Amino acid sequence: MRNNRATMNCPAVYRVRVQGSIPLDWSPRLMGMNITTSNDADNDQSTLVGRLPDQAALSGVLNTLYDTQFPVLSVECLEVG
C-alpha cells in the first residue's frame, strides 16, 4: 500500500518550474531530473520532472538552481512513494 502523504524521508516525483533555459545536459547535475524548455519571445522557462529519493535531494536541486541563478517559479509534488 502506498502512503499518499509526503514525508521528509520518502521518495516522490517533483515538478520544478524555473525562469530561464537550463541546458539539457545538466540533468545529471540536477539528480537526473528530465528537463524541458519553452522558448517564448518574452519569457524562457524550464521544467524539471523526476523522482527524488527524499526532500534532502529536492533541497540539493533547489540549491543548485539558486547557485546558478535560475529563479524558481513553482515546486509541485506530483506523486509520493
N, C-alpha and C positions, 0 to 999 in steps of 0.2 A: 504494500500500500504506500502510495506517495503522499508525503506531507505537503499540503498546499500553502504552508506558512514559511516565509523566508526566515532564515536564521543567519547568524554571523558565520557559521561553520559549514553550511551545506552548499552544494553546487547549485547553480542557477544559470539560466540563459538571460543575458542582458542585451539591451539595445541602447547605445550611446550615440547621440547626435552632436556634432560639433560644427562650428563655423570654420570654413576653410577646406582645402583639398588635401587630405592625408595621402601620401604616396602608397600605392597598393603593396609595395614591397616592405612596408612597415608592419605587416601582420605579425611576424614573429616577435617584434619588439612590443606588440600590444597583446601578448598572451594568445596569439593565434586567432584573434577575432577576424571575421570577414569584414572587409572594407568595401563600401560602395560610395561613390561620389556623385553629386549632382552639380553640374556647372550651369548656373543661371547667370544671366548677364549682370544682375545686381548682387547675387548672394551665393557664393560657393558653399556647399555643405557636404560633410561626410557622415556616413552612418556606419557604426561598428556593431556587429551582432556576433555573439558567441557564448559558449558555455564556459563559465569560470568556476574554479573549484570552491571558492568562498569569497566573502566580502573583502578579505585582505588583498586578493588578486584584483578585485574591482578597484580598490583603492590604488593599487600599483598602476593600473591602466589610467585612471584619472590623474594620478601624479605625473605620469609620462606626458599626457596631453597638456597639463599645466606647464610642465618644464619646457615643452616645445611650443608653447604659446598658441594652442588651439582652444578657443573659448568653448566650453561645454554648454550646449543648448538644452539638453534633456538626458535623463538616465531613466530607463524603464526595466523592471524585472518582468520578463515575459513568461518564464516557467521556472518553477522551483523543483529541485530534485534531480 
